[in-house]
Amino acid sequence: MKEHEYSNGEITVIWKPDVCQHSAVCLNLLPQVYNPGKRPWINLGDTPSELLRAQINACPSSALSYIENKEI
């Protein structure tokens, strides 16, 4: 299964396109992050990690997930 990873340094967002149901929850909650017309279509920018976590937890298909990056 193919996965794509996007990091803001604090968390890494993982997108599994084969699992995505295209419900657009991500687009509706954080349109500044998710833009299917751009490449890459996920751009975390300076979006607070708390908002990203909340949106990812609302993903109905679990196509989006995240991992906490550990400080070195």
Backbone hydrogen bonds in HBPLUS format (Angstrom, degrees):
<---DONOR---> <-ACCEPTOR-->    atom                        ^
c    i                          cat <-CA-CA->   ^        H-A-AA   ^      H-
h    n   atom  resd res      DA  || num        DHA   H-A  angle D-A-AA Bond
n    s   type  num  typ     dist DA aas  dist angle  dist       angle   num
A0004-HIS N   A0015-TRP O   2.91 MM  11  5.18 151.1  1.99 144.2 153.6     1
A0015-TRP N   A0004-HIS O   2.83 MM  11  5.18 163.2  1.85 152.7 158.6     2
A0006-TYR N   A0013-VAL O   2.85 MM   7  5.08 151.3  1.94 146.0 154.6     3
A0013-VAL N   A0006-TYR O   2.63 MM   7  5.08 159.1  1.67 166.2 160.7     4
A0008-ASN N   A0011-ILE O   3.16 MM   3  5.98 158.8  2.21 167.0 173.3     5
A0069-ASN N   A0010-GLU O   2.91 MM  59  5.34 163.3  1.94 140.5 141.8     6
A0012-THR N   A0067-ILE O   2.93 MM  55  5.34 159.7  1.97 154.5 161.0     7
A0067-ILE N   A0012-THR O   2.95 MM  55  5.34 147.7  2.05 142.5 152.9     8
A0014-ILE N   A0065-SER O   2.77 MM  51  5.16 172.2  1.77 143.4 145.2     9
A0065-SER N   A0014-ILE O   2.92 MM  51  5.16 148.9  2.02 145.1 153.5    10
A0016-LYS N   A0063-ALA O   2.80 MM  47  4.87 152.5  1.87 139.8 149.0    11
A0019-VAL N   A0016-LYS O   3.02 MM   3  5.57 155.1  2.08 117.7 125.3    12
A0028-ASN N   A0024-ALA O   2.95 MM   4  6.11 160.2  1.99 152.3 157.3    13
A0029-LEU N   A0025-VAL O   2.96 MM   4  6.08 155.2  2.02 151.8 157.9    14
A0030-LEU N   A0026-CYS O   2.93 MM   4  5.85 166.1  1.95 151.8 156.1    15
A0033-VAL N   A0030-LEU O   2.97 MM   3  5.51 158.1  2.02 117.2 124.2    16
A0034-TYR N   A0030-LEU O   3.15 MM   4  6.41 163.7  2.18 158.6 163.3    17
A0043-ASN N   A0033-VAL O   2.89 MM  10  4.98 162.1  1.92 143.6 149.8    18
A0035-ASN N   A0041-TRP O   2.82 MM   6  4.94 170.5  1.83 152.2 155.2    19
A0038-LYS N   A0035-ASN O   3.07 MM   3  5.74 171.1  2.07 125.7 128.0    20
A0047-THR N   A0044-LEU O   3.00 MM   3  5.84 164.7  2.03 153.0 156.3    21
A0051-LEU N   A0048-PRO O   3.03 MM   3  5.53 126.2  2.33 110.3 122.3    22
A0052-LEU N   A0048-PRO O   3.21 MM   4  6.62 158.0  2.26 149.4 155.9    23
A0053-ARG N   A0049-SER O   2.85 MM   4  6.06 164.4  1.87 155.7 159.1    24
A0054-ALA N   A0050-GLU O   3.10 MM   4  6.28 163.0  2.13 144.4 148.8    25
A0055-GLN N   A0051-LEU O   3.00 MM   4  6.19 162.6  2.03 150.2 154.8    26
A0056-ILE N   A0052-LEU O   2.88 MM   4  6.03 167.5  1.90 156.0 159.8    27
A0057-ASN N   A0053-ARG O   2.91 MM   4  6.06 155.4  1.97 149.4 156.2    28
A0058-ALA N   A0055-GLN O   2.96 MM   3  5.12 143.0  2.10 101.8 113.3    29
A0059-CYS N   A0056-ILE O   3.11 MM   3  5.27 164.4  2.14 108.7 113.5    30
